[in-house]
Amino acid sequence: MTAEKMNLINALTLVILGLWGFIDVNTPSLETGISWTALIPVFFGVILLLCNKGIKNGSKVIAHIAVVLTLLILIALVGKRLPISIENGGIGLFRVAAMSVISLLAFVSFIRSFIKNRKKAS
């Protein structure tokens, strides 16, 4: 699968599952305050969606921005959120695991694309 398609899938996954998590976390506790951290994947997903056209057009700068953002969200999900979700269990674990796996696949897709383009150039 191309880096552009994987970026689109990753972005949509981050937005949809991130919004689901935000609603799920905040619905029972509206009177105690809203947890905005659940929107972090949504913000990353929106930025990755905005990068998608540049990736499709072959912009190296935008592709590198997208791969760095993908790596950052992957580190945040796996390093920070996944241990908490494993401890708590439930549907939140599914959301975090799904976002982590899709982000990893998108990252691998970017790296493979960069290697392919490097070989093509030389």
VENURDA-V195436 format. One record per residue. N is the residue number from 1. RES is the residue in one small letter. OMEGA is omega in radians with two decimals (none if undefined). BURIAL is + if it has 24 or more other ideal C-beta (glycine too) atoms within 12 Angstrom, else -. Layout:
N RES OMEGA BURIAL
N RES OMEGA BURIAL
This chain:
1 m -3.08 -
2 t 3.13 -
3 a -3.14 +
4 e -3.14 +
5 k 3.13 -
6 m 3.09 +
7 n 3.12 +
8 l 3.11 +
9 i 3.13 +
10 n -3.12 +
11 a 3.14 +
12 l 3.10 +
13 t 3.13 +
14 l -3.12 +
15 v -3.06 +
16 i -3.11 -
17 l 3.07 +
18 g 3.08 +
19 l 3.09 +
20 w 3.12 +
21 g 3.12 +
22 f 3.13 +
23 i -3.11 -
24 d -3.10 -
25 v -3.00 +
26 n -3.09 -
27 t -3.11 -
28 p -3.00 -
29 s -3.12 -
30 l -3.12 -
31 e -3.12 -
32 t 3.14 -
33 g -3.07 -
34 i 3.07 -
35 s -3.08 -
36 w -3.09 -
37 t 3.11 -
38 a 3.14 +
39 l -3.14 -
40 i 3.10 +
41 p 3.12 +
42 v 3.12 +
43 f 3.08 +
44 f 3.14 +
45 g 3.12 +
46 v 3.12 -
47 i 3.11 +
48 l 3.06 +
49 l 3.12 +
50 l 3.13 -
51 c -2.96 +
52 n -3.13 +
53 k 3.11 -
54 g 3.09 -
55 i 3.14 +
56 k -3.13 -
57 n 3.07 -
58 g 3.12 -
59 s -3.13 -
60 k -3.11 -
61 v -3.13 -
62 i 3.10 +
63 a 3.13 +
64 h 3.05 -
65 i -3.12 -
66 a -3.13 +
67 v 3.09 +
68 v 3.10 -
69 l 3.11 +
70 t 3.11 +
71 l 3.13 +
72 l -3.13 +
73 i 3.09 +
74 l 3.10 +
75 i -3.14 -
76 a -3.12 +
77 l -3.06 +
78 v -3.06 -
79 g -3.03 -
80 k -2.98 -
81 r -3.08 +
82 l 3.10 +
83 p 3.10 -
84 i -3.14 -
85 s 3.09 +
86 i 3.14 -
87 e -3.10 -
88 n -3.12 -
89 g 3.09 -
90 g -3.07 -
91 i 3.09 -
92 g 3.09 +
93 l 3.09 -
94 f -3.11 -
95 r -3.11 +
96 v 3.12 +
97 a 3.14 +
98 a 3.12 +
99 m -3.14 +
100 s -3.11 +
101 v -3.14 -
102 i 3.10 +
103 s 3.09 +
104 l 3.12 +
105 l 3.10 +
106 a 3.12 +
107 f 3.11 +
108 v 3.12 -
109 s 3.08 +
110 f -3.11 +
111 i 3.11 -
112 r 3.11 -
113 s 3.12 +
114 f 3.13 -
115 i -3.14 -
116 k 3.14 -
117 n 3.12 -
118 r 3.13 -
119 k -3.14 -
120 k -3.10 -
121 a -3.09 -
122 s none -
